[in-house]
Amino acid sequence: DQSAYRDIHTWATAYRKQYALYKYIRPIYNPSYRLGEFWKTHLFGGLLDVD
């Protein structure tokens, strides 16, 4: 998503100023979401058969 520090969030501007963050900061890549989606897709692949 990479919108955690955008100005559309009211707290983002104050957070950047308070901690003296770089103006164009972006979040660090976090693979945990992809891993969760991978296992969700493979373990819960679809509907079960009635039979």
ZAVO-160731 format. One record per residue (C-alpha): residue in three letters; z, x, y. Coordinates in steps of 0.1 Angstrom, whole numbers, plus 5000, padded with zeros to 4 digits. Layout:
ZAVO-160731
<tise residu="Ala" up="Z" east="X" north="Y"/>
...
//
This chain:
ZAVO-160731
<tise residu="Asp" up="5000" east="5000" north="5000"/>
<tise residu="Gln" up="5009" east="5028" north="5024"/>
<tise residu="Ser" up="5021" east="5004" north="5051"/>
<tise residu="Ala" up="5058" east="5013" north="5050"/>
<tise residu="Tyr" up="5058" east="5031" north="5083"/>
<tise residu="Arg" up="5031" east="5012" north="5102"/>
<tise residu="Asp" up="5038" east="4996" north="5136"/>
<tise residu="Ile" up="5033" east="4961" north="5121"/>
<tise residu="His" up="5069" east="4964" north="5108"/>
<tise residu="Thr" up="5094" east="4961" north="5136"/>
<tise residu="Trp" up="5117" east="4987" north="5121"/>
<tise residu="Ala" up="5090" east="5013" north="5115"/>
<tise residu="Thr" up="5087" east="5026" north="5150"/>
<tise residu="Ala" up="5124" east="5029" north="5155"/>
<tise residu="Tyr" up="5127" east="5046" north="5120"/>
<tise residu="Arg" up="5101" east="5072" north="5129"/>
<tise residu="Lys" up="5117" east="5080" north="5163"/>
<tise residu="Gln" up="5152" east="5081" north="5149"/>
<tise residu="Tyr" up="5144" east="5106" north="5122"/>
<tise residu="Ala" up="5117" east="5124" north="5142"/>
<tise residu="Leu" up="5090" east="5117" north="5116"/>
<tise residu="Tyr" up="5054" east="5127" north="5120"/>
<tise residu="Lys" up="5033" east="5101" north="5139"/>
<tise residu="Tyr" up="5009" east="5096" north="5110"/>
<tise residu="Ile" up="5033" east="5098" north="5081"/>
<tise residu="Arg" up="5022" east="5085" north="5047"/>
<tise residu="Pro" up="5044" east="5078" north="5016"/>
<tise residu="Ile" up="5044" east="5103" north="4988"/>
<tise residu="Tyr" up="5024" east="5093" north="4957"/>
<tise residu="Asn" up="5047" east="5075" north="4933"/>
<tise residu="Pro" up="5033" east="5071" north="4897"/>
<tise residu="Ser" up="5060" east="5048" north="4886"/>
<tise residu="Tyr" up="5041" east="5016" north="4897"/>
<tise residu="Arg" up="5010" east="5027" north="4877"/>
<tise residu="Leu" up="5031" east="5035" north="4847"/>
<tise residu="Gly" up="5048" east="5001" north="4848"/>
<tise residu="Glu" up="5014" east="4984" north="4852"/>
<tise residu="Phe" up="5000" east="5004" north="4823"/>
<tise residu="Trp" up="5027" east="4995" north="4799"/>
<tise residu="Lys" up="5028" east="4959" north="4811"/>
<tise residu="Thr" up="4991" east="4956" north="4804"/>
<tise residu="His" up="4993" east="4972" north="4769"/>
<tise residu="Leu" up="5024" east="4956" north="4757"/>
<tise residu="Phe" up="5018" east="4921" north="4771"/>
<tise residu="Gly" up="4980" east="4920" north="4768"/>
<tise residu="Gly" up="4975" east="4883" north="4768"/>
<tise residu="Leu" up="4984" east="4849" north="4752"/>
<tise residu="Leu" up="4996" east="4847" north="4716"/>
<tise residu="Asp" up="4977" east="4827" north="4690"/>
<tise residu="Val" up="4992" east="4794" north="4679"/>
<tise residu="Asp" up="4985" east="4802" north="4643"/>
//
